[in-house]
Amino acid sequence: MKPKQLITLIVVIIIIALVLLFASKKTDFFKKEDLNNTQTPIQITLPEENVVYITDKGFKPNLLVIKEGETVTWYNNDTSPHWPASNNHPTHKVYPGSNIEKCGTAEESSILDACREIQPGQTYEFTFTRRGTWKYHDHLNTGYISSIAVQ
């Protein structure tokens, strides 16, 4: 064997040994007691119908058609917070009875307004009791606009 080939072979063997050594160390990186201290992520079960996904591009679907009395769930599927609310920004008064000034009051559950930031992975629900097509927006990203048609 030529000296260059021997050196190349030795270098390859050293590299393979180092890779194997570091690969075995990674499996020991987390100790068993560390794994017991980690928090379990929150599992959210979404309904099969009437879900609006909030993404980095806006609301999906752009128009959701439901029946009067049905509940819509907005799910924040983005990495940033969002705040679904009735149009028009900033008062949120388009859906009957809604008004941002009712946030934090006893009437909050009756208005189309999350009244807070919905963090990634969180949801907001609202039950529609009035027929019509109701536009809503993201209070934090006012260019995100969509509609719920209540039949």
DSSP file (Angstrom, degrees, kcal/mol; ACC not computed):
  #  RESIDUE AA STRUCTURE BP1 BP2  ACC     N-H-->O    O-->H-N    N-H-->O    O-->H-N    TCO  KAPPA ALPHA  PHI   PSI    X-CA   Y-CA   Z-CA
    1    1 A M              0   0    0      0, 0.0     0, 0.0     0, 0.0     0, 0.0   0.000 360.0 360.0 360.0 136.5    0.0    0.0    0.0
    2    2 A K     >  -     0   0    0      1,-0.1     4,-2.2     4,-0.0     5,-0.2  -0.381 360.0-115.3 -73.9 154.2    1.3    3.4   -0.9
    3    3 A P  H  > S+     0   0    0      0, 0.0     4,-2.4     0, 0.0     5,-0.2   0.874 115.5  52.6 -59.3 -38.8    1.9    6.0    1.9
    4    4 A K  H  > S+     0   0    0      1,-0.2     4,-2.3     2,-0.2     5,-0.1   0.905 110.4  47.6 -64.7 -40.2   -0.8    8.3    0.5
    5    5 A Q  H  > S+     0   0    0      2,-0.2     4,-2.4     1,-0.2    -1,-0.2   0.884 111.3  51.2 -67.1 -38.0   -3.4    5.5    0.5
    6    6 A L  H  X S+     0   0    0     -4,-2.2     4,-2.3     2,-0.2    -2,-0.2   0.913 110.8  47.7 -65.6 -43.1   -2.4    4.5    4.0
    7    7 A I  H  X S+     0   0    0     -4,-2.4     4,-2.5     2,-0.2    -2,-0.2   0.917 112.1  50.1 -63.7 -43.3   -2.7    8.1    5.3
    8    8 A T  H  X S+     0   0    0     -4,-2.3     4,-2.4     1,-0.2    -2,-0.2   0.912 110.8  49.6 -61.2 -43.3   -6.1    8.4    3.6
    9    9 A L  H  X S+     0   0    0     -4,-2.4     4,-2.3     2,-0.2    -1,-0.2   0.903 111.2  49.0 -62.3 -42.8   -7.3    5.1    5.2
   10   10 A I  H  X S+     0   0    0     -4,-2.3     4,-2.4     2,-0.2    -2,-0.2   0.914 111.1  49.7 -64.2 -43.1   -6.1    6.2    8.6
   11   11 A V  H  X S+     0   0    0     -4,-2.5     4,-2.5     2,-0.2    -2,-0.2   0.916 111.1  49.5 -62.1 -43.7   -8.0    9.5    8.3
   12   12 A V  H  X S+     0   0    0     -4,-2.4     4,-2.5     2,-0.2    -2,-0.2   0.916 111.1  49.2 -62.0 -43.8  -11.2    7.8    7.2
   13   13 A I  H  X S+     0   0    0     -4,-2.3     4,-2.4     2,-0.2    -2,-0.2   0.902 111.3  49.7 -63.1 -41.4  -11.0    5.4   10.1
   14   14 A I  H  X S+     0   0    0     -4,-2.4     4,-2.5     2,-0.2    -2,-0.2   0.922 111.3  49.0 -63.3 -43.8  -10.4    8.3   12.5
   15   15 A I  H  X S+     0   0    0     -4,-2.5     4,-2.5     1,-0.2    -2,-0.2   0.926 111.8  48.3 -62.5 -45.2  -13.4   10.1   11.1
   16   16 A I  H  X S+     0   0    0     -4,-2.5     4,-2.4     1,-0.2    -1,-0.2   0.904 111.6  50.5 -61.5 -41.7  -15.7    7.1   11.3
   17   17 A A  H  X S+     0   0    0     -4,-2.4     4,-2.4     2,-0.2    -2,-0.2   0.909 111.2  48.2 -63.4 -42.4  -14.5    6.5   14.9
   18   18 A L  H  X S+     0   0    0     -4,-2.5     4,-2.8     2,-0.2     5,-0.3   0.914 110.8  50.5 -64.9 -43.0  -15.3   10.1   15.8
   19   19 A V  H  X S+     0   0    0     -4,-2.5     4,-2.4     1,-0.2    -2,-0.2   0.933 113.1  45.9 -60.2 -46.4  -18.7   10.0   14.2
   20   20 A L  H  X S+     0   0    0     -4,-2.4     4,-1.9     2,-0.2    -1,-0.2   0.892 112.4  51.4 -64.2 -39.7  -19.6    6.8   16.1
   21   21 A L  H  X S+     0   0    0     -4,-2.4     4,-1.5     1,-0.2    -2,-0.2   0.941 114.3  41.9 -63.1 -48.6  -18.2    8.3   19.4
   22   22 A F  H  X S+     0   0    0     -4,-2.8     4,-1.7     1,-0.2    -2,-0.2   0.840 111.4  56.0 -70.1 -32.9  -20.3   11.5   19.1
   23   23 A A  H  X S+     0   0    0     -4,-2.4     4,-0.9    -5,-0.3    -1,-0.2   0.896 108.7  47.2 -65.2 -39.0  -23.4    9.6   17.9
   24   24 A S  H  X S+     0   0    0     -4,-1.9     4,-0.6     1,-0.2    -1,-0.2   0.837 109.1  55.0 -72.0 -31.2  -23.3    7.4   21.0
   25   25 A K  H >< S+     0   0    0     -4,-1.5     3,-0.8     1,-0.2     4,-0.3   0.844  99.5  61.4 -68.8 -33.9  -22.8   10.5   23.2
   26   26 A K  H >< S+     0   0    0     -4,-1.7     3,-1.2     1,-0.3     4,-0.5   0.857  98.5  56.2 -62.6 -35.2  -26.0   12.2   21.8
   27   27 A T  H 3< S+     0   0    0     -4,-0.9    -1,-0.3     1,-0.3     3,-0.2   0.780 110.0  45.9 -68.8 -24.0  -28.2    9.3   23.1
   28   28 A D  T << S+     0   0    0     -3,-0.8    -1,-0.3    -4,-0.6    -2,-0.2   0.381  85.7  96.6 -94.7   3.3  -26.8    9.9   26.6
   29   29 A F  S <  S+     0   0    0     -3,-1.2     2,-0.6    -4,-0.3    -1,-0.2   0.909  80.3  53.2 -62.0 -44.1  -27.3   13.7   26.4
   30   30 A F  S    S-     0   0    0     -4,-0.5     2,-0.2    -3,-0.2    -1,-0.1  -0.835  83.2-145.6 -95.0 121.6  -30.6   13.7   28.1
   31   31 A K    >>  -     0   0    0     -2,-0.6     4,-1.7     1,-0.1     3,-0.6  -0.487  24.3-112.3 -80.5 156.6  -30.6   11.9   31.4
   32   32 A K  H 3> S+     0   0    0      1,-0.3     4,-1.3     2,-0.2    -1,-0.1   0.881 118.1  53.8 -57.6 -40.1  -33.6   10.0   32.5
   33   33 A E  H 3> S+     0   0    0      1,-0.2     4,-0.6     2,-0.2    -1,-0.3   0.829 105.0  55.0 -67.3 -29.5  -34.3   12.4   35.4
   34   34 A D  H X4 S+     0   0    0     -3,-0.6     3,-0.8     1,-0.2     4,-0.4   0.889 104.7  53.5 -66.7 -38.8  -34.2   15.3   32.9
   35   35 A L  H >< S+     0   0    0     -4,-1.7     3,-0.9     1,-0.3    -1,-0.2   0.832 103.5  56.7 -66.2 -31.5  -36.9   13.7   30.8
   36   36 A N  H 3< S+     0   0    0     -4,-1.3    -1,-0.3     1,-0.2    -2,-0.2   0.716 103.5  55.3 -71.9 -19.6  -39.2   13.3   33.8
   37   37 A N  T << S+     0   0    0     -3,-0.8    -1,-0.2    -4,-0.6    -2,-0.2   0.464  84.1 105.0 -92.6  -2.5  -39.0   17.1   34.4
   38   38 A T  S <  S-     0   0    0     -3,-0.9     2,-0.3    -4,-0.4    -3,-0.0  -0.503  73.1-117.2 -79.9 149.8  -40.2   18.1   30.9
   39   39 A Q        -     0   0    0     -2,-0.2    -1,-0.1     1,-0.0    -2,-0.1  -0.638  22.6-121.8 -85.9 142.4  -43.7   19.4   30.5
   40   40 A T        -     0   0    0     -2,-0.3     3,-0.1     1,-0.1    -1,-0.0  -0.683  33.8-112.7 -80.1 131.2  -46.1   17.5   28.3
   41   41 A P        -     0   0    0      0, 0.0     2,-0.3     0, 0.0    -1,-0.1  -0.297  35.3-100.6 -63.5 149.9  -47.5   19.6   25.5
   42   42 A I        -     0   0    0      1,-0.0     2,-0.5    -3,-0.0    -3,-0.0  -0.541  33.5-143.5 -71.0 130.4  -51.2   20.5   25.6
   43   43 A Q        -     0   0    0     -2,-0.3     2,-0.5    -3,-0.1    -1,-0.0  -0.866  14.2-163.8 -98.4 125.9  -53.2   18.3   23.3
   44   44 A I        -     0   0    0     -2,-0.5     2,-0.7    78,-0.0    78,-0.0  -0.939   7.1-156.9-112.4 127.8  -56.1   20.1   21.6
   45   45 A T        -     0   0    0     -2,-0.5    -2,-0.0     0, 0.0     0, 0.0  -0.912  16.1-156.0-102.8 115.0  -58.9   18.1   20.0
   46   46 A L        -     0   0    0     -2,-0.7     5,-0.1     1,-0.1    29,-0.0  -0.626  21.2-107.6 -89.8 146.9  -60.6   20.2   17.4
   47   47 A P        -     0   0    0      0, 0.0    -1,-0.1     0, 0.0    26,-0.0  -0.305  25.7-122.8 -64.5 159.1  -64.2   19.7   16.3
   48   48 A E  S    S+     0   0    0      2,-0.1     2,-0.3     3,-0.0     3,-0.2   0.764  90.8  41.1 -75.9 -24.4  -64.5   18.2   12.8
   49   49 A E  S    S+     0   0    0      1,-0.2    24,-0.1     0, 0.0     0, 0.0  -0.792 103.4  27.1-121.8 163.1  -66.7   21.0   11.5
   50   50 A N  S    S+     0   0    0     -2,-0.3    23,-2.8     1,-0.2     2,-0.5   0.846  74.5 146.7  59.2  42.0  -66.7   24.8   11.8
   51   51 A V  E     -a   73   0A   0     21,-0.2     2,-0.5    -3,-0.2    23,-0.2  -0.931  31.9-163.0-109.4 131.1  -63.0   25.3   12.4
   52   52 A V  E     -a   74   0A   0     21,-2.9    23,-2.9    -2,-0.5     2,-0.5  -0.966  13.0-148.1-109.7 122.6  -61.3   28.4   11.1
   53   53 A Y  E     -aB  75  60A   0      7,-3.1     7,-2.3    -2,-0.5     2,-0.6  -0.778   3.6-148.2 -91.9 130.7  -57.5   28.0   11.0
   54   54 A I  E     +aB  76  59A   0     21,-3.1    23,-2.1    -2,-0.5     5,-0.2  -0.887  28.6 169.1 -99.2 121.4  -55.5   31.2   11.6
   55   55 A T  E >   - B   0  58A   0      3,-3.1     3,-0.9    -2,-0.6    23,-0.2  -0.582  54.0 -90.6-121.0-178.1  -52.2   31.1    9.7
   56   56 A D  T 3  S+     0   0    0     21,-0.2     3,-0.1     1,-0.2    22,-0.1   0.543 128.5  49.8 -72.5  -5.0  -49.4   33.5    8.8
   57   57 A K  T 3  S-     0   0    0      1,-0.4     2,-0.3    87,-0.0    -1,-0.2   0.478 120.8 -98.1-107.6  -7.6  -51.5   34.3    5.6
   58   58 A G  E <   -B   55   0A   0     -3,-0.9    -3,-3.1    86,-0.1    -1,-0.4  -0.936  67.5 -11.9 128.1-152.2  -54.8   34.9    7.3
   59   59 A F  E     -B   54   0A   0     -2,-0.3    -5,-0.2    -5,-0.2    86,-0.1  -0.698  60.8-129.6 -94.4 139.4  -58.0   32.9    8.0
   60   60 A K  E    S+B   53   0A   0     -7,-2.3    -7,-3.1    -2,-0.3     2,-0.2  -0.986  91.9  32.6-130.3 120.9  -58.7   29.5    6.3
   61   61 A P  S    S-     0   0    0      0, 0.0     3,-0.2     0, 0.0    86,-0.1   0.536  77.3-151.2 -79.0 165.2  -61.4   29.1    5.0
   62   62 A N  S    S+     0   0    0      1,-0.3    85,-2.0    -2,-0.2     2,-0.4   0.815  87.7  26.4 -71.4 -31.0  -62.0   32.6    3.8
   63   63 A L  E    S-d  147   0B   0     83,-0.2     2,-0.5    85,-0.0    -1,-0.3  -0.993  70.6-169.3-134.4 126.4  -65.8   32.0    4.0
   64   64 A L  E     -d  148   0B   0     83,-1.9    85,-2.9    -2,-0.4     2,-0.5  -0.971   9.2-153.7-116.5 129.1  -67.4   29.5    6.4
   65   65 A V  E     +d  149   0B   0     -2,-0.5     2,-0.2    83,-0.2    85,-0.2  -0.899  26.4 158.5-105.7 125.4  -71.1   28.7    6.1
   66   66 A I  E     -d  150   0B   0     83,-2.9    85,-2.6    -2,-0.5     2,-0.3  -0.791  38.3-102.6-134.6 175.5  -72.9   27.5    9.2
   67   67 A K    >   -     0   0    0     -2,-0.2     3,-2.1    83,-0.2    61,-0.2  -0.752  49.6 -86.5-100.5 152.2  -76.4   27.2   10.6
   68   68 A E  T 3  S+     0   0    0     -2,-0.3    61,-0.2     1,-0.3     3,-0.1  -0.312 116.4  27.8 -55.0 133.8  -77.8   29.6   13.2
   69   69 A G  T 3  S+     0   0    0     59,-3.5    -1,-0.3     1,-0.3     2,-0.2   0.314  91.9 126.4  93.6  -7.1  -76.9   28.4   16.7
   70   70 A E    <   -     0   0    0     -3,-2.1    58,-2.3    58,-0.3     2,-0.4  -0.511  55.9-126.8 -84.9 155.2  -73.7   26.7   15.7
   71   71 A T  E     - C   0 127A   0     56,-0.2     2,-0.4    -2,-0.2    56,-0.3  -0.818  14.0-153.3-102.9 138.3  -70.3   27.4   17.2
   72   72 A V  E     - C   0 126A   0     54,-2.8    54,-2.0    -2,-0.4     2,-0.5  -0.911   6.2-154.0-108.3 137.8  -67.2   28.3   15.3
   73   73 A T  E     -aC  51 125A   0    -23,-2.8   -21,-2.9    -2,-0.4     2,-0.5  -0.960   1.5-156.5-112.5 122.8  -63.7   27.5   16.7
   74   74 A W  E     -aC  52 124A   0     50,-3.3    50,-1.9    -2,-0.5     2,-0.5  -0.871  11.8-164.2 -94.6 127.6  -60.8   29.6   15.6
   75   75 A Y  E     -aC  53 123A   0    -23,-2.9   -21,-3.1    -2,-0.5     2,-1.1  -0.961  17.8-134.7-116.9 122.9  -57.5   27.7   16.0
   76   76 A N  E     +a   54   0A   0     46,-2.6    45,-2.8    -2,-0.5   -21,-0.1  -0.650  31.2 168.7 -79.1 101.3  -54.2   29.6   15.9
   77   77 A N        +     0   0    0    -23,-2.1   -21,-0.2    -2,-1.1     2,-0.2  -0.029  50.5  88.1-101.4  27.2  -52.1   27.5   13.6
   78   78 A D  S    S-     0   0    0      2,-0.3    43,-0.2   -23,-0.2     4,-0.1  -0.597  83.1-120.0-116.4 176.3  -49.4   30.2   13.4
   79   79 A T  S    S+     0   0    0     -2,-0.2   -24,-0.0    41,-0.1    -3,-0.0   0.439  94.2  66.7 -96.6  -2.5  -46.3   31.0   15.4
   80   80 A S  S    S-     0   0    0     39,-0.1    -2,-0.3     1,-0.0     2,-0.1  -0.821  91.5-100.0-115.7 155.8  -47.6   34.5   16.3
   81   81 A P        -     0   0    0      0, 0.0     2,-0.3     0, 0.0    38,-0.2  -0.386  37.9-170.1 -71.7 154.5  -50.6   35.6   18.4
   82   82 A H  B     -H  118   0C   0     36,-1.8    36,-4.5    -4,-0.1    -6,-0.1  -0.925  15.5-152.0-140.1 163.8  -53.9   36.6   16.7
   83   83 A W        -     0   0    0     -2,-0.3    56,-3.1    34,-0.2    57,-0.2  -0.748  11.7-155.8-143.2  88.6  -57.1   38.2   17.9
   84   84 A P  E     +E  138   0B   0      0, 0.0    30,-2.7     0, 0.0    31,-0.3  -0.442  28.2 155.9 -67.9 137.0  -60.3   37.3   15.9
   85   85 A A  E     -EF 137 113B   0     52,-2.2    52,-2.9    28,-0.2    28,-0.3  -0.989  45.4 -88.0-159.1 153.1  -63.0   40.0   16.3
   86   86 A S  E     -E  136   0B   0     26,-3.2    50,-0.3    -2,-0.3     6,-0.1  -0.232  63.8 -78.1 -56.5 148.0  -66.1   41.3   14.5
   87   87 A N  S    S+     0   0    0     48,-2.2     7,-3.4     5,-0.2     8,-0.5  -0.332  91.0  66.1 -68.0 167.7  -65.5   44.1   11.9
   88   88 A N  S  > S-     0   0    0      4,-0.3     4,-3.3     5,-0.3     3,-0.4   0.711  83.1-107.2 -91.7 150.8  -64.9   47.0   11.8
   89   89 A H  T  4 S+     0   0    0      1,-0.3    -1,-0.1     2,-0.2    -2,-0.1  -0.610  92.1  10.2 -75.9 136.5  -61.6   47.7   13.3
   90   90 A P  T  4 S+     0   0    0      0, 0.0    -1,-0.3     0, 0.0    10,-0.1  -0.974 130.1  43.4-102.9   4.2  -61.1   49.0   16.0
   91   91 A T  T  4 S-     0   0    0     -3,-0.4     9,-2.9     8,-0.1    10,-0.3   0.789  78.5-149.8 -85.0 -27.8  -64.6   49.1   17.5
   92   92 A H     <  +     0   0    0     -4,-3.3    -4,-0.3     7,-0.2    -6,-0.3   0.897  48.6 135.9  63.4  44.9  -65.7   45.5   16.5
   93   93 A K        +     0   0    0     -5,-0.4    -5,-0.3     1,-0.1     4,-0.2   0.406  33.3  94.9-105.4   1.4  -69.4   46.5   16.2
   94   94 A V  S    S+     0   0    0     -7,-3.4    -6,-0.2     2,-0.1    -1,-0.1   0.940  72.5  70.0 -65.1 -47.8  -70.6   44.8   13.0
   95   95 A Y  S >  S-     0   0    0     -8,-0.5     3,-2.6    40,-0.2    17,-0.1  -0.552 110.0 -91.8 -69.3 132.1  -71.9   41.6   14.6
   96   96 A P  T 3  S+     0   0    0      0, 0.0    -1,-0.1     0, 0.0     3,-0.1  -0.152 108.7   7.2 -51.5 127.0  -75.1   42.7   16.6
   97   97 A G  T 3  S+     0   0    0      1,-0.3     2,-0.1    -4,-0.2    -3,-0.1   0.263  97.6 130.7  86.8 -11.3  -74.3   43.6   20.2
   98   98 A S    <   +     0   0    0     -3,-2.6    -1,-0.3    -5,-0.2     2,-0.2  -0.463  19.9 151.2 -78.1 148.7  -70.6   43.3   19.7
   99   99 A N    >   -     0   0    0     -2,-0.1     3,-2.5    -3,-0.1     4,-0.3  -0.788  47.9-131.0-173.0 128.9  -68.3   46.1   20.8
  100  100 A I  G >  S+     0   0    0     -9,-2.9     3,-1.6     1,-0.3    -8,-0.1   0.768 106.2  69.9 -58.5 -24.2  -64.7   46.0   22.0
  101  101 A E  G 3  S+     0   0    0    -10,-0.3    -1,-0.3     1,-0.3    -9,-0.1   0.654  88.6  64.3 -68.5 -13.5  -65.7   48.1   25.0
  102  102 A K  G X  S+     0   0    0     -3,-2.5     3,-1.9     5,-0.1     6,-0.3   0.529  74.6 114.9 -86.1  -6.6  -67.6   45.0   26.3
  103  103 A C  T <  S+     0   0    0     -3,-1.6     3,-0.1    -4,-0.3    12,-0.1  -0.423  80.4  21.8 -62.0 135.7  -64.4   43.0   26.7
  104  104 A G  T 3  S+     0   0    0      1,-0.3    -1,-0.3    -2,-0.1     2,-0.2   0.544 107.7 102.0  82.6   6.8  -63.8   42.3   30.3
  105  105 A T  S X  S-     0   0    0     -3,-1.9     3,-1.5     1,-0.0    -1,-0.3  -0.597  91.8 -96.3-112.4 177.6  -67.4   42.7   31.2
  106  106 A A  T 3  S+     0   0    0      1,-0.3     3,-0.4    -2,-0.2     4,-0.1   0.705 122.5  59.6 -64.9 -19.8  -70.3   40.2   31.9
  107  107 A E  T >  S+     0   0    0     -5,-0.2     3,-1.9     1,-0.2     4,-0.3   0.466  73.7 101.0 -87.5  -2.4  -71.3   40.6   28.2
  108  108 A E  G X  S+     0   0    0     -3,-1.5     3,-1.4    -6,-0.3     5,-0.3   0.842  76.0  56.2 -55.0 -38.9  -68.0   39.4   26.8
  109  109 A S  G 3  S+     0   0    0     -3,-0.4    -1,-0.3     1,-0.3    -2,-0.1   0.668 103.5  56.3 -70.7 -14.0  -69.2   35.9   26.0
  110  110 A S  G <  S+     0   0    0     -3,-1.9     2,-0.3   -13,-0.1    -1,-0.3   0.403  94.5  81.7 -97.8   3.1  -72.0   37.3   23.8
  111  111 A I  S <  S-     0   0    0     -3,-1.4     2,-1.9    -4,-0.3   -14,-0.1  -0.821  83.5-118.8-111.6 150.1  -69.8   39.4   21.5
  112  112 A L  S    S+     0   0    0     -2,-0.3   -26,-3.2   -20,-0.2     2,-0.3  -0.609  80.3 101.9 -82.8  81.8  -67.8   38.3   18.4
  113  113 A D  B     -F   85   0B   0     -2,-1.9   -28,-0.2   -28,-0.3    -2,-0.2  -0.836  63.8-149.4-166.6 121.4  -64.5   39.2   19.9
  114  114 A A        -     0   0    0    -30,-2.7   -29,-0.1    -2,-0.3    -1,-0.1   0.773  29.6-152.3 -65.1 -24.0  -61.8   37.1   21.5
  115  115 A C        +     0   0    0    -31,-0.3     2,-0.3     1,-0.1    -1,-0.1   0.648  67.9  46.2  60.8  16.6  -61.0   40.1   23.7
  116  116 A R  S    S-     0   0    0    -32,-0.2     2,-0.3   -34,-0.1    -2,-0.1  -0.976  99.0 -76.0-169.5 167.2  -57.4   38.9   23.9
  117  117 A E        -     0   0    0     -2,-0.3     2,-0.7   -34,-0.1   -34,-0.2  -0.601  38.3-141.1 -72.9 134.4  -54.5   37.5   21.9
  118  118 A I  B     -H   82   0C   0    -36,-4.5   -36,-1.8    -2,-0.3     3,-0.1  -0.895  23.3-143.4 -96.4 113.2  -54.9   33.9   21.0
  119  119 A Q    >   -     0   0    0     -2,-0.7     3,-2.5   -38,-0.2   -43,-0.3  -0.281  36.0 -70.6 -74.8 161.1  -51.5   32.4   21.3
  120  120 A P  T 3  S+     0   0    0      0, 0.0   -43,-0.2     0, 0.0    -1,-0.2  -0.259 124.4  17.3 -51.8 131.8  -50.1   29.7   19.0
  121  121 A G  T 3  S+     0   0    0    -45,-2.8     2,-0.2     1,-0.3   -44,-0.1   0.339 103.7 113.5  86.1  -7.1  -52.0   26.4   19.6
  122  122 A Q    <   -     0   0    0     -3,-2.5   -46,-2.6   -46,-0.1    -1,-0.3  -0.500  51.6-145.5 -94.8 166.7  -54.8   28.1   21.4
  123  123 A T  E     -C   75   0A   0    -48,-0.2     2,-0.3    -2,-0.2   -48,-0.2  -0.855   9.1-158.1-127.8 163.0  -58.5   28.4   20.3
  124  124 A Y  E     -C   74   0A   0    -50,-1.9   -50,-3.3    -2,-0.3     2,-0.4  -0.990  15.3-161.0-136.7 136.7  -61.4   30.9   20.6
  125  125 A E  E     +C   73   0A   0     -2,-0.3     2,-0.3   -52,-0.2   -52,-0.2  -0.924  10.8 177.0-122.0 146.3  -65.0   29.8   20.2
  126  126 A F  E     -C   72   0A   0    -54,-2.0   -54,-2.8    -2,-0.4     2,-0.6  -0.980  20.8-142.2-146.9 135.6  -68.2   31.8   19.4
  127  127 A T  E     -C   71   0A   0     -2,-0.3     2,-0.6   -56,-0.3   -56,-0.2  -0.868  19.4-139.8 -99.4 123.6  -71.7   30.7   18.9
  128  128 A F        +     0   0    0    -58,-2.3   -59,-3.5    -2,-0.6   -58,-0.3  -0.727  28.2 168.3 -87.9 120.8  -73.6   32.6   16.2
  129  129 A T        +     0   0    0     -2,-0.6     2,-0.4   -61,-0.2    -1,-0.1   0.364  58.1  71.1-111.2   1.2  -77.2   33.4   17.2
  130  130 A R  S    S-     0   0    0      2,-0.1     2,-0.1   -34,-0.0    20,-0.1  -0.973  76.4-127.7-124.6 134.0  -78.0   35.8   14.4
  131  131 A R        +     0   0    0     -2,-0.4     2,-0.2    20,-0.1    20,-0.2  -0.441  62.2  75.1 -75.2 151.3  -78.4   35.1   10.7
  132  132 A G  E    S- G   0 150B   0     18,-2.2    18,-3.5    -2,-0.1     2,-0.6  -0.780  85.7 -68.2 138.8 178.7  -76.5   37.0    8.1
  133  133 A T  E     - G   0 149B   0     16,-0.3     2,-0.6    -2,-0.2    16,-0.3  -0.941  49.7-164.0-107.8 118.3  -73.0   37.2    6.7
  134  134 A W  E     - G   0 148B   0     14,-3.2    14,-2.2    -2,-0.6     2,-0.2  -0.896   6.2-150.6-112.7 117.5  -70.6   38.5    9.3
  135  135 A K  E     + G   0 147B   0     -2,-0.6   -48,-2.2    12,-0.2     2,-0.3  -0.590  19.8 176.9 -82.1 146.0  -67.2   39.9    8.5
  136  136 A Y  E     -EG  86 146B   0     10,-2.5    10,-2.3   -50,-0.3     2,-0.3  -0.922   7.3-166.4-141.8 168.1  -64.5   39.6   11.0
  137  137 A H  E     -EG  85 145B   0    -52,-2.9   -52,-2.2    -2,-0.3     2,-0.7  -0.864  33.7 -93.5-145.4 175.1  -60.8   40.5   11.2
  138  138 A D  E >   -EG  84 141B   0      6,-1.5     3,-0.8     3,-0.6     6,-0.3  -0.904  28.2-152.3 -97.4 114.9  -57.6   39.9   13.2
  139  139 A H  T 3  S+     0   0    0    -56,-3.1     3,-0.3    -2,-0.7    -1,-0.1   0.756  97.9  45.8 -59.4 -25.7  -57.3   42.9   15.6
  140  140 A L  T 3  S+     0   0    0      1,-0.3    -1,-0.3   -57,-0.2     2,-0.2   0.675 125.0  30.7 -91.2 -19.5  -53.5   42.4   15.5
  141  141 A N  E X  S- G   0 138B   0     -3,-0.8     3,-2.8   -58,-0.2    -3,-0.6  -0.705  72.7-173.4-137.3  80.2  -53.2   42.1   11.7
  142  142 A T  E 3  S+     0   0B   0     -3,-0.3   -53,-0.1     1,-0.3    -3,-0.1   0.586  77.3  69.2 -62.6 -11.4  -56.1   44.2   10.3
  143  143 A G  E 3  S+     0   0B   0     -6,-0.1     2,-0.9     1,-0.1    -1,-0.3   0.617  78.0  90.7 -78.9 -12.2  -55.4   43.0    6.8
  144  144 A Y  E <   +     0   0B   0     -3,-2.8    -6,-1.5    -6,-0.3     2,-0.4  -0.766  58.2 162.3 -86.5 106.6  -56.7   39.5    7.7
  145  145 A I  E     + G   0 137B   0     -2,-0.9     2,-0.3    -8,-0.2    -8,-0.2  -0.971   5.1 154.7-129.3 140.8  -60.4   39.6    7.0
  146  146 A S  E     - G   0 136B   0    -10,-2.3   -10,-2.5    -2,-0.4     2,-0.3  -0.860  26.5-124.2-150.2-176.7  -62.9   36.8    6.5
  147  147 A S  E     -dG  63 135B   0    -85,-2.0   -83,-1.9    -2,-0.3     2,-0.5  -0.977   3.5-153.2-141.5 151.2  -66.6   36.0    6.8
  148  148 A I  E     -dG  64 134B   0    -14,-2.2   -14,-3.2    -2,-0.3     2,-0.6  -0.996  15.7-154.9-119.9 122.6  -69.0   33.7    8.5
  149  149 A A  E     -dG  65 133B   0    -85,-2.9   -83,-2.9    -2,-0.5     2,-0.6  -0.891   9.4-162.6 -99.5 117.9  -72.3   33.1    6.7
  150  150 A V  E      dG  66 132B   0    -18,-3.5   -18,-2.2    -2,-0.6   -83,-0.2  -0.893 360.0 360.0-105.7 119.4  -75.0   32.1    9.2
  151  151 A Q              0   0    0    -85,-2.6   -84,-0.2    -2,-0.6    -1,-0.1   0.413 360.0 360.0-100.4 360.0  -78.1   30.5    7.6
